Amino acid sequence: MSKLLKYEFRRSRIFVLGIAGISIILNAIFLVGWAFEIGILCTLGLLGEIACIAFGSTAVLIFSVINFNEDISKRQGYLLFSIPRSSKQVLGAKLLMTLFTFAGLTILFAILIFTDCAYAAYHYGENIIGFLRELFFDTSLTGEELYKTLFIPYNIFGMFMYLFDYIFSFLCKVVLAYIAIVLTKTLLGNSKGRILLAFVMWCGVSFILCLLASLITTAFNFNTIEETYTVINAFVSLTSIYFSPAMYLPALLINLAACVGGFFLVDWLVDKKLSL
């Protein structure tokens, strides 16, 4: 597995370092423009940074799908899947590398956003907690009160639930794209309309899963939110709840099930049905 991961890293390092480098440069341009009050630099840096953050995960998804499509469509795929490694290991290495790339860029973007917020707090003579309070939360709270209410165990658990839901939601989209690519390759070979059909299939299945998660989340919360709030109200104020785990649990379970089931489906299709 380690050799497969190294192979995937070598394939993706230029792409990853490119996005990371561009994001850091644009953030630096934004901060320089803000510090020296150069409007054009501030605007260009901010717009560029927003674009990198907004489309970073999409770029990782597209890059991963393109690599996978090449692996099952070209000679390099025959060589890759012919090595003495199971298709599960090959697919696992691809998904792990995609996940590492996604997580790394997400952490980088979080650091850049925190840097901007820290500079803004310094610029306006506020501490970082006070600045975030003004930006996102109830301004009647002091910085110390916000810290005490935000970092209660219930909110921390909800934050982790949101993080896992975010990760598995992305991974689910990658796995669904792999399924669409393999199915169309199996049915249509290398015909020209295969990629378009795979994209339509991916959009349709993704929409159905999102709709299902939304409906179950709504039903789940309607049935449990009153009981949940009754229980936790004995321990914390309801106004202190910014991250409710009940909001993320149904979607998390659906995405997790789709990832696991989709992985084994792709492995079976590649191993049994696909002719490389």
C-alpha positions as CSV (number, residue, x, y, z in Angstrom):
1,M,0.0,0.0,0.0
2,S,2.8,2.4,0.8
3,K,4.3,2.1,-2.7
4,L,0.9,2.7,-4.2
5,L,0.5,5.8,-2.1
6,K,3.9,7.1,-3.1
7,Y,2.9,6.5,-6.8
8,E,-0.3,8.4,-6.3
9,F,1.6,11.2,-4.5
10,R,4.1,11.6,-7.3
11,R,1.2,11.9,-9.8
12,S,-0.6,14.6,-7.8
13,R,2.2,16.6,-6.2
14,I,2.4,19.2,-8.9
15,F,-1.3,19.8,-8.8
16,V,-1.4,19.9,-5.0
17,L,1.6,22.2,-4.6
18,G,0.3,24.4,-7.4
19,I,-3.1,25.1,-5.7
20,A,-1.3,25.5,-2.3
21,G,1.3,27.9,-3.7
22,I,-1.3,30.0,-5.6
23,S,-3.5,30.2,-2.5
24,I,-0.6,31.4,-0.3
25,I,0.6,33.9,-2.9
26,L,-3.0,35.3,-3.3
27,N,-3.4,35.6,0.5
28,A,-0.1,37.4,0.8
29,I,-1.2,39.8,-2.0
30,F,-4.4,40.4,-0.1
31,L,-2.7,41.1,3.2
32,V,-0.1,43.4,1.6
33,G,-2.9,45.3,-0.2
34,W,-4.8,45.7,3.1
35,A,-1.7,46.7,5.1
36,F,-0.6,49.4,2.6
37,E,-4.1,50.3,1.5
38,I,-3.6,49.3,-2.1
39,G,-7.1,48.7,-3.3
40,I,-6.3,46.8,-6.5
41,L,-4.0,44.3,-4.7
42,C,-6.5,43.9,-1.9
43,T,-9.3,43.2,-4.3
44,L,-7.4,40.8,-6.6
45,G,-6.0,38.9,-3.6
46,L,-9.3,38.6,-1.9
47,L,-11.2,37.5,-5.1
48,G,-8.5,35.0,-6.0
49,E,-8.4,33.5,-2.5
50,I,-12.2,33.2,-2.4
51,A,-12.0,31.4,-5.8
52,C,-9.4,29.0,-4.5
53,I,-11.4,28.2,-1.4
54,A,-14.6,27.8,-3.3
55,F,-13.3,25.6,-6.1
56,G,-10.5,23.9,-4.3
57,S,-12.5,20.8,-3.4
58,T,-14.0,20.7,-6.9
59,A,-10.6,20.7,-8.4
60,V,-9.5,17.8,-6.2
61,L,-12.5,15.9,-7.2
62,I,-12.0,16.5,-10.9
63,F,-8.3,15.7,-10.7
64,S,-9.0,12.4,-8.9
65,V,-11.7,11.4,-11.4
66,I,-9.5,12.2,-14.4
67,N,-6.7,10.1,-13.0
68,F,-9.0,7.2,-12.4
69,N,-10.5,7.4,-15.8
70,E,-7.0,7.4,-17.4
71,D,-6.1,4.4,-15.3
72,I,-9.0,2.3,-16.6
73,S,-8.9,3.6,-20.2
74,K,-5.2,3.7,-21.1
75,R,-2.3,1.3,-21.1
76,Q,-1.0,2.6,-17.7
77,G,-4.2,1.3,-16.1
78,Y,-3.5,-2.2,-17.5
79,L,0.0,-2.0,-15.9
80,L,-1.3,-0.6,-12.6
81,F,-4.0,-3.2,-12.1
82,S,-1.7,-6.0,-13.3
83,I,0.8,-5.5,-10.4
84,P,0.8,-8.0,-7.6
85,R,-1.7,-5.9,-5.6
86,S,-5.4,-6.4,-5.2
87,S,-7.8,-4.0,-6.9
88,K,-9.0,-3.0,-3.3
89,Q,-5.5,-1.8,-2.5
90,V,-5.2,0.1,-5.8
91,L,-8.6,1.8,-5.2
92,G,-7.9,2.3,-1.5
93,A,-4.6,4.1,-2.3
94,K,-6.4,6.4,-4.8
95,L,-9.1,7.3,-2.4
96,L,-6.6,7.8,0.5
97,M,-4.5,10.1,-1.6
98,T,-7.6,12.0,-2.7
99,L,-8.7,12.3,1.0
100,F,-5.2,13.4,2.1
101,T,-5.1,16.1,-0.6
102,F,-8.6,17.3,0.3
103,A,-7.8,17.4,4.0
104,G,-4.4,19.1,3.4
105,L,-5.9,21.9,1.3
106,T,-8.8,22.3,3.7
107,I,-6.4,22.7,6.6
108,L,-4.3,25.2,4.5
109,F,-7.4,27.2,3.7
110,A,-8.4,27.3,7.4
111,I,-5.0,28.6,8.3
112,L,-5.2,31.3,5.7
113,I,-8.6,32.4,6.9
114,F,-7.5,32.4,10.5
115,T,-4.4,34.5,9.4
116,D,-6.7,37.0,7.7
117,C,-9.0,37.1,10.8
118,A,-6.0,37.5,13.1
119,Y,-4.7,40.4,11.1
120,A,-8.1,42.0,10.9
121,A,-8.4,41.7,14.7
122,Y,-5.0,43.3,15.1
123,H,-5.9,46.0,12.5
124,Y,-9.1,47.0,14.4
125,G,-7.5,46.7,17.9
126,E,-9.5,43.6,18.9
127,N,-8.4,40.2,20.1
128,I,-9.3,37.2,17.8
129,I,-12.1,36.0,20.0
130,G,-13.6,39.5,20.1
131,F,-13.3,39.8,16.3
132,L,-15.0,36.5,15.7
133,R,-17.8,37.5,18.1
134,E,-18.4,40.6,16.2
135,L,-18.3,38.7,12.9
136,F,-20.3,35.6,13.5
137,F,-22.0,35.5,16.9
138,D,-24.2,37.4,19.4
139,T,-22.5,40.7,20.0
140,S,-24.0,41.0,23.5
141,L,-21.5,38.3,24.6
142,T,-18.0,39.2,25.8
143,G,-15.0,37.4,24.4
144,E,-14.7,35.3,27.5
145,E,-18.4,34.4,27.5
146,L,-18.3,33.4,23.9
147,Y,-15.3,31.1,24.6
148,K,-17.1,29.5,27.5
149,T,-20.3,28.9,25.6
150,L,-18.8,27.9,22.3
151,F,-16.4,25.3,23.7
152,I,-18.9,23.3,25.7
153,P,-18.7,19.5,25.2
154,Y,-22.0,19.5,23.2
155,N,-20.7,22.0,20.7
156,I,-17.3,20.3,20.4
157,F,-19.1,17.0,19.7
158,G,-21.2,18.8,17.1
159,M,-18.1,20.3,15.5
160,F,-16.5,16.9,15.1
161,M,-19.8,15.6,13.6
162,Y,-19.8,18.4,11.1
163,L,-16.2,17.8,10.2
164,F,-16.8,14.0,9.6
165,D,-19.9,14.8,7.6
166,Y,-17.9,17.3,5.5
167,I,-15.2,14.7,4.8
168,F,-17.5,11.8,4.0
169,S,-19.7,13.9,1.9
170,F,-16.7,14.8,-0.3
171,L,-15.5,11.2,-0.3
172,C,-18.9,10.0,-1.3
173,K,-18.9,12.2,-4.3
174,V,-15.6,10.8,-5.4
175,V,-16.8,7.2,-5.0
176,L,-20.0,7.9,-6.9
177,A,-17.9,9.4,-9.7
178,Y,-15.7,6.3,-9.8
179,I,-18.9,4.1,-10.0
180,A,-20.2,6.2,-12.9
181,I,-16.9,6.0,-14.8
182,V,-16.6,2.2,-14.3
183,L,-20.2,1.5,-15.3
184,T,-20.0,3.6,-18.5
185,K,-16.6,2.1,-19.3
186,T,-18.1,-1.4,-18.9
187,L,-21.2,-0.7,-21.0
188,L,-19.8,1.6,-23.7
189,G,-16.1,1.0,-23.8
190,N,-14.1,4.1,-24.9
191,S,-16.9,5.6,-26.9
192,K,-17.1,9.4,-27.1
193,G,-20.3,9.9,-25.2
194,R,-19.2,7.8,-22.2
195,I,-17.9,10.7,-20.1
196,L,-21.0,12.8,-20.7
197,L,-23.2,9.9,-19.6
198,A,-21.0,9.3,-16.6
199,F,-21.4,12.9,-15.6
200,V,-25.2,12.8,-15.9
201,M,-25.3,9.6,-13.9
202,W,-23.1,11.1,-11.2
203,C,-25.3,14.3,-11.0
204,G,-28.4,12.2,-10.7
205,V,-27.3,9.8,-8.0
206,S,-25.6,12.7,-6.0
207,F,-28.9,14.6,-6.2
208,I,-30.9,11.6,-5.0
209,L,-28.5,11.0,-2.0
210,C,-28.5,14.7,-1.1
211,L,-32.3,14.8,-1.2
212,L,-32.6,11.6,0.8
213,A,-30.2,12.9,3.5
214,S,-32.1,16.2,3.6
215,L,-35.5,14.4,4.1
216,I,-34.2,12.1,6.7
217,T,-32.4,14.9,8.6
218,T,-35.6,16.9,8.6
219,A,-37.7,14.0,9.9
220,F,-35.0,13.0,12.4
221,N,-34.7,16.5,13.8
222,F,-38.5,17.0,14.0
223,N,-38.8,13.8,16.1
224,T,-35.7,14.2,18.3
225,I,-34.9,17.9,18.6
226,E,-37.5,18.6,21.3
227,E,-36.4,15.7,23.4
228,T,-32.7,16.5,22.8
229,Y,-33.1,20.1,23.9
230,T,-35.1,19.0,27.0
231,V,-32.2,16.8,28.0
232,I,-29.3,19.2,27.4
233,N,-31.2,22.2,28.7
234,A,-30.6,20.8,32.2
235,F,-26.8,21.3,31.5
236,V,-26.4,24.2,29.1
237,S,-28.3,27.2,27.8
238,L,-30.1,26.6,24.5
239,T,-28.5,29.9,23.2
240,S,-25.1,28.2,23.7
241,I,-25.8,25.6,21.0
242,Y,-24.1,26.5,17.8
243,F,-23.3,23.0,16.5
244,S,-26.1,20.4,17.0
245,P,-25.0,16.8,16.3
246,A,-28.5,15.8,15.4
247,M,-28.2,18.1,12.3
248,Y,-25.3,16.1,10.9
249,L,-25.9,12.5,12.0
250,P,-28.3,11.3,9.3
251,A,-26.3,12.7,6.4
252,L,-23.1,11.3,8.0
253,L,-24.5,7.8,8.1
254,I,-25.8,8.0,4.6
255,N,-22.5,9.2,3.2
256,L,-20.6,6.7,5.2
257,A,-22.8,3.8,3.9
258,A,-22.5,5.1,0.3
259,C,-18.7,5.3,0.6
260,V,-18.3,1.7,1.9
261,G,-20.9,0.2,-0.5
262,G,-19.6,2.2,-3.4
263,F,-16.0,1.1,-2.7
264,F,-16.9,-2.6,-2.8
265,L,-19.1,-2.0,-5.9
266,V,-16.2,-0.3,-7.8
267,D,-13.8,-3.1,-6.7
268,W,-16.2,-5.8,-7.9
269,L,-16.8,-4.0,-11.3
270,V,-13.1,-3.5,-11.9
271,D,-12.2,-7.0,-10.8
272,K,-15.0,-9.0,-12.5
273,K,-16.6,-6.9,-15.2
274,L,-14.1,-4.4,-16.6
275,S,-11.8,-5.3,-19.4
276,L,-8.6,-3.3,-19.2
